[in-house]
Amino acid sequence: MNEGKEEAPPPPPPRSVSFLDCLALGKAKGISFFLFLLLSVGMGILFTRICRGLPPGPDAVLDSRPALAKTGRLLRDPYPSNSRVNGRRPWVLEFTFTIPGGKEYKGYSYTFSRRRAASLALGRSNLPVEYDPEDPERARIQGTRTTFVPAWLFLIPGVFLAVTLFLGLWWAASSLKLHSLAVYGRACKARLEEIRPVTCINPPPWRVSWTLEEPLPGVPPQGSALIPRSHPFAGNHKIGDTFWVLVDEVSGRAYPWIFKERTSDAFKGMVRDPGSKGGRR
């Protein structure tokens, strides 16, 4: 800020400040929210494919309403899966079976028992197959499982989703508080005491510290706030400069006036001089 330059004070409240601007000032919270959102959705899709559906899972459905068909036969010899669970490879059993009415279905299931896999010979017929009468494609050879992972693994993306919801609520709540301060806060002059980058946050914001020139009851005389690194505040101010701060005398919150006020006049800047070329006559 140049010597002798006086900044214009904020307009009197209520001010027309966009809530989106307040959301943008919480950029670090927003990035964390969207990062965890992508992780939770991606992990949910991955676990849905691994577990062959959402909880309670196909095995729980077959446990609750199994139908038995003794028409199953293997399509190939049992073979170990490429995946490991606790260091063990499950055996994959590919089979086909026919339900009453003559329609044939194919499926596969898993077993961790080598003895069970060895007892199933290729070409053996009349294997007992449990299937879902409402969806016969959901089936397994009796004594095996349709998946080799438990449904409780969905707790992992569930935890990420809970963190995502927390971050979203935190971002929205802090933006609402900032928006209320920007609209109704009292404008006070402050002197800049420190401005430095906060490197432990990515992207790194500016930490701006100040001292109020005229302390108010209920408001700490010294304060600080984080300002996005992309904001021109740091380039326009130096230590010792004065600037405007919005304060809330009830909660004691304070934040620099770095907002742009919206206009409710949709034709502002579009009015032409009646005498100019193209003006309305």
N, C-alpha and C positions, 0 to 999 in steps of 0.2 A: 504494500500500500504506500503510495507516494506521500511525501511530507506535505502536510496541510490538506490532504484530500479528505473530505468529509463524506462518509457514506450516507445515503438516504435511509431514514428509518423505515422499518416495516410499516405497512398500512395498519390502521386500527382494526381490532377484531370486530366481527368474525371475518377472517381472511379466506379467500377462495383458493385454497391450496389443494392440489390433486392428491388423492390417496395413493395413486400409482407412483408418484414421486417419493412418497414415504416408503413404499415397498421397495423401490429401487435403492434407497439409502441403506436398507438392510440386505444388501447384495450378498454378503457372506452367508447369512442365514438362508437366503433363497437358493444359493448354489448348493448348500448342504442338503436342503429339502429335496431339490430335484435329483441330486446324486443318490440319496437314499431311496427316493421313489423309483428310480431306474433299477437300482439294485434289488429292491423288494419285488418289483414286477418281474424282472428278469429271473430271479431265483424262484419265484412262484411258478412261472412258465416251465422252467427247467425241472422243478420237483413234480409238477403235474405230469410231465412226460415220463419222468423216471418212475413215479408211483402209479402211472396209468390212470390218472384221474385225481379229483380233489378228495379230501377226507370226507367220509371215513374210509374210502378206498374200496377197490373191487373185492378184496378178500373179506372185508367186513360185510359187504353186501351178500357174498356167497355164503358166509357163515349164517346169515339171518334168513335167507330164502333159497337154499340150494335145491336144484332138481338134478336127479342122477340119470345119466345115460351110460349103459354098459356096451357102448359101441365104439369106443375110442381105440385108436391105433397110432403108433409113432410114425412120423414121416421120415425120421433119420435117427441114428444112434444119439443118445444123450452126449452133449459136449460141454466143456467148461466155458463159462462166460468170460468175456474180456475184463469185466469189472470185478473188484474185490470188495468184500465186506468184512472188516476186522481181520484182514489178511487171508480170507477164504474166498475161493471162487465158487459161486453157485453153478449147479448143472442146469443146462437149458434143455427142456423137453418140448419138442415141436410135435404136435399131434393133430389129428382130425377126428371128428365124431359126427354122428347122425342123430338128430332129435326125432321124436315121434312126428310122423308126417313125411319123413324121408329127406328133409333138407339137411345138407352137410355143411359143417362149419370147420374152420381151422383155428388153432390157437397155440399158445405156448405158455408154459409155467416153469417154475424153478423149484429146485430142492438142493439143500446143502448136504444131504446124505448120499455119500458115494455108493453105499449098499443099495439104497433105494433106486438110484440111477442105474446101477448094474443089473438090478432085477428086471428092468424094463427092456426087453429085447426088441430089436427092430423087426417089424412084421407081426408082432404079437397083437392079437385082436381082442375085442371085448374088454378093453381097459375101462375101468369106471371113471367117468368124467362128470364133475359137478359144473353145472352151468346155471345162469340166471334166466328163468323163463321169460322175463320181460326183455332181456337183451342177451340172446344165446352166444354172442361173440365174447361175452365175459364168461370165461370158463377156465377150468384147471383140472389136471388129473388129480383124482382123489388122493389126499395126503401131501399135496404140494401147494405152492403159492403162486398167485399171478404176478407178484412182485417180490424182489429180494430185499426191499428196504421197507422199514415200518412207516406208517402214516405219521407218527409223531415227528418225523423229520420236517414236516411243514411248520413246526414251531420256529425253525430257523428263519424262513422268510417272514413268518408272523412277527418275530421280534424286530426284524428290519422295518416291517410295516408300522409297528407301534412307534419306533423311533421316528419314522417319517411323519406320522401324525403329530407327534410331539413337536418336531421341528417346524411343521406347518403352522400349528397353533401358536408356537413361540414367535415365529416370523409375523403372523397376522396380528397377534396381540401387541407386540412391540411397535408395529407399524401404526396400529390404531392409536396407541398412546402418543406416538410422535405426531400423528396427524392432528389429534386433539390439541397438542401443544402448539403446533404450527398455526392452527386456526384461532385459538383463544388465548394463547400465551401472552404474557406481558413483555413488552420490548424493553430491554435494559442495555446500557453500554457496558462493555467489558474490555479489558486490556489483555492482549495475547501474551501469555507467559511461556508457552512451549508448543512446538509443532514438530512431530517426528513420526516416521513410519513404524507401524506395528508389524514386525516381520513374522510373528508367530501365527498370523492369519493369512490365508490365501484366498483371494488377492489381498495384499497388504494395504490396509487403510491408513489414514493419518490420525494420530492421536493429537487432538487440539485441547490445550489447557488454558484457562483464563482466570482472571480475577475481576469481579464486578466492581465498577467504579463507585456505585452507590448500593451497598448491601441492603437487602430487603429481609424483613422478618420471615422466617420459615424457609429461606433459600440460602444454601451454603455460599459464602462469599467466593470460594474457589470452586471451580468445576472443570470437567473435561468431557469430551465426546469423541466418537469415531466418525470420521468423514471419509467417504469413498476417495480412493487415490486419484480417480479420474476427475474429481471436482476441481475447478480452478481456484479454490480458496487458498491453497498453499502458495500458488504462484502470485496471488494478489496481496498477500499479507506477510509480514515479518514480525519477529518478536518485538513487543512494545507497541504495536499498532492497536487502535481501538476498533471494535466492530460491535454489531448488535447481536444480542442473545435473547432468546425467548425463554421466559421462566414461568413456572406454575407455582404460585405462592402456597398452594395447598399441599401438593406432593413434594415440592422442592426440586422437581425435574427442571432441567435447562438444556437448551440446544441452540447452536448458532443459527442465525437467520440466513439460510442458504437456499431458500425455496423461491420458486417463481409463482406469482399469483396468476390464476386464470382470469379471463375476462368473460363476462356473461353477454357481451355485445358481439353478436355474430358478424356484424358489419364493420367492426373496428379495423381500420387500416384499409378499407375498401371504398371509402367515400371519396369521390372525385370532386375536384373544384368545378362548380357549375360552368365556369367560363373556359375550362380546359377542353381540348379537342376530344370528342367522344363522350362528353358529359351529357346528362339528360337535360333536355330543354323543356 
